[in-house]
Amino acid sequence: MADSSVDTWVLLAHGSRRRGGNRPIETMASQLRAVPAYWSVPPSLKTQVAELVAAGYQRIGIVPYFLFSGSTTDAIAQEVARLRQVFPQQLKLAIPLAPDEELVNLILDLAQLPTNLETTHPLKY
């Protein structure tokens, strides 16, 4: 997200209907100085892009927060192509996370944590 050709970023995640389920994404977006958007719940990518355009942003980057490419990220690419026709601003779609050794090790470490995440998880959602 250090791309200097982008004025602002949207962090796009799947989204959750559970109460408080999107809080970690909103926190992460805030820390990244990005705007959160969700694929399956509001606010949608289209809504957030429209608000950023109305605020005067011309170059908007979109980071899909998905571990792997697949049908959802393909659908996101199609949606970004449609949005480019509606909004003349430059929309740049970043690639989703890619599996690497560090990610695998992090998942293995997390899998070994106690199962009661509410009281033991270091991030304390």
PEFENDA-V574558 format. One record per residue. RES is the residue in one small letter. PSI is psi in degrees with one decimal (NA if undefined). OMEGA is omega in radians with two decimals (none if undefined). NEAR is the number of other C-alpha atoms within 10 Angstrom. Layout:
res:RES psi:PSI omega:OMEGA near:NEAR
res:RES psi:PSI omega:OMEGA near:NEAR
This chain:
res:m psi:13.7 omega:3.11 near:12
res:a psi:14.3 omega:-3.11 near:5
res:d psi:116.5 omega:-3.09 near:9
res:s psi:-7.8 omega:3.11 near:8
res:s psi:5.4 omega:-3.13 near:11
res:v psi:133.7 omega:3.13 near:17
res:d psi:-33.6 omega:-3.11 near:13
res:t psi:163.1 omega:-3.07 near:18
res:w psi:151.2 omega:2.98 near:25
res:v psi:127.4 omega:3.04 near:24
res:l psi:111.5 omega:-3.05 near:22
res:l psi:116.1 omega:3.12 near:25
res:a psi:170.8 omega:3.13 near:21
res:h psi:-47.0 omega:-3.12 near:16
res:g psi:155.2 omega:-3.11 near:19
res:s psi:144.1 omega:3.06 near:15
res:r psi:-9.7 omega:3.12 near:10
res:r psi:140.2 omega:3.10 near:7
res:r psi:123.9 omega:-3.13 near:7
res:g psi:-2.2 omega:-3.06 near:9
res:g psi:-23.7 omega:-3.13 near:12
res:n psi:-1.5 omega:-3.11 near:18
res:r psi:-43.0 omega:3.12 near:13
res:p psi:-35.7 omega:3.11 near:13
res:i psi:-43.4 omega:3.13 near:20
res:e psi:-39.5 omega:3.10 near:17
res:t psi:-46.9 omega:3.14 near:14
res:m psi:-44.5 omega:3.12 near:14
res:a psi:-43.6 omega:3.13 near:18
res:s psi:-44.4 omega:3.13 near:13
res:q psi:-32.0 omega:3.14 near:9
res:l psi:-0.7 omega:-3.05 near:13
res:r psi:44.1 omega:3.12 near:13
res:a psi:169.2 omega:3.09 near:20
res:v psi:130.0 omega:3.11 near:21
res:p psi:144.8 omega:3.02 near:25
res:a psi:158.5 omega:-3.06 near:28
res:y psi:147.5 omega:-3.13 near:23
res:w psi:-34.4 omega:-3.01 near:19
res:s psi:-8.3 omega:3.13 near:13
res:v psi:161.3 omega:3.08 near:14
res:p psi:154.5 omega:-0.07 near:15
res:p psi:138.8 omega:-3.10 near:15
res:s psi:168.4 omega:3.07 near:18
res:l psi:-44.6 omega:-3.13 near:25
res:k psi:-44.4 omega:3.14 near:19
res:t psi:-46.0 omega:-3.10 near:13
res:q psi:-39.5 omega:3.09 near:18
res:v psi:-43.8 omega:3.13 near:24
res:a psi:-42.2 omega:3.12 near:16
res:e psi:-38.6 omega:3.12 near:12
res:l psi:-39.7 omega:3.09 near:18
res:v psi:-43.9 omega:3.12 near:16
res:a psi:-29.2 omega:3.12 near:10
res:a psi:-3.5 omega:3.06 near:9
res:g psi:4.0 omega:3.12 near:11
res:y psi:135.8 omega:-3.10 near:17
res:q psi:-27.8 omega:-3.09 near:17
res:r psi:107.1 omega:-3.00 near:18
res:i psi:124.0 omega:3.08 near:20
res:g psi:144.6 omega:-3.13 near:22
res:i psi:120.7 omega:3.14 near:26
res:v psi:109.9 omega:3.07 near:21
res:p psi:122.1 omega:-3.14 near:25
res:y psi:73.5 omega:3.13 near:18
res:f psi:145.0 omega:-3.07 near:16
res:l psi:-34.1 omega:-3.05 near:13
res:f psi:155.8 omega:3.02 near:14
res:s psi:150.1 omega:3.13 near:13
res:g psi:-157.0 omega:-3.06 near:11
res:s psi:-35.3 omega:3.13 near:9
res:t psi:-44.6 omega:3.13 near:14
res:t psi:-29.3 omega:3.03 near:18
res:d psi:-42.9 omega:3.12 near:11
res:a psi:-36.2 omega:3.09 near:12
res:i psi:-43.2 omega:3.11 near:18
res:a psi:-39.6 omega:3.10 near:16
res:q psi:-41.0 omega:3.12 near:12
res:e psi:-41.4 omega:3.11 near:13
res:v psi:-39.1 omega:3.09 near:19
res:a psi:-41.3 omega:3.09 near:14
res:r psi:-41.8 omega:3.14 near:12
res:l psi:-33.1 omega:3.11 near:18
res:r psi:-28.5 omega:3.11 near:14
res:q psi:-31.4 omega:-3.13 near:9
res:v psi:-41.5 omega:-3.09 near:11
res:f psi:119.2 omega:-3.10 near:14
res:p psi:-6.2 omega:3.12 near:11
res:q psi:158.6 omega:3.10 near:16
res:q psi:122.4 omega:3.05 near:16
res:l psi:123.4 omega:-3.12 near:19
res:k psi:120.9 omega:-3.14 near:17
res:l psi:118.0 omega:3.08 near:17
res:a psi:164.3 omega:3.11 near:13
res:i psi:152.5 omega:3.09 near:16
res:p psi:170.1 omega:3.09 near:17
res:l psi:147.7 omega:3.09 near:14
res:a psi:143.9 omega:3.13 near:11
res:p psi:134.7 omega:3.05 near:10
res:d psi:175.6 omega:-3.06 near:8
res:e psi:-39.5 omega:3.14 near:9
res:e psi:-40.9 omega:3.12 near:9
res:l psi:-43.8 omega:3.12 near:13
res:v psi:-44.7 omega:3.13 near:11
res:n psi:-39.5 omega:3.10 near:11
res:l psi:-44.3 omega:3.13 near:10
res:i psi:-42.4 omega:3.10 near:11
res:l psi:-42.0 omega:3.10 near:11
res:d psi:-44.1 omega:-3.14 near:10
res:l psi:-34.2 omega:-3.13 near:12
res:a psi:-21.7 omega:-3.12 near:10
res:q psi:-3.2 omega:3.10 near:8
res:l psi:155.2 omega:3.03 near:12
res:p psi:153.6 omega:-3.04 near:10
res:t psi:-16.1 omega:3.14 near:11
res:n psi:81.9 omega:-3.04 near:8
res:l psi:-27.6 omega:-3.09 near:12
res:e psi:-32.2 omega:-3.09 near:10
res:t psi:-14.8 omega:-3.05 near:11
res:t psi:-15.8 omega:-3.07 near:11
res:h psi:129.9 omega:-3.07 near:13
res:p psi:-22.4 omega:-3.14 near:9
res:l psi:-19.3 omega:3.11 near:9
res:k psi:72.5 omega:3.13 near:9
res:y psi:NA omega:none near:12
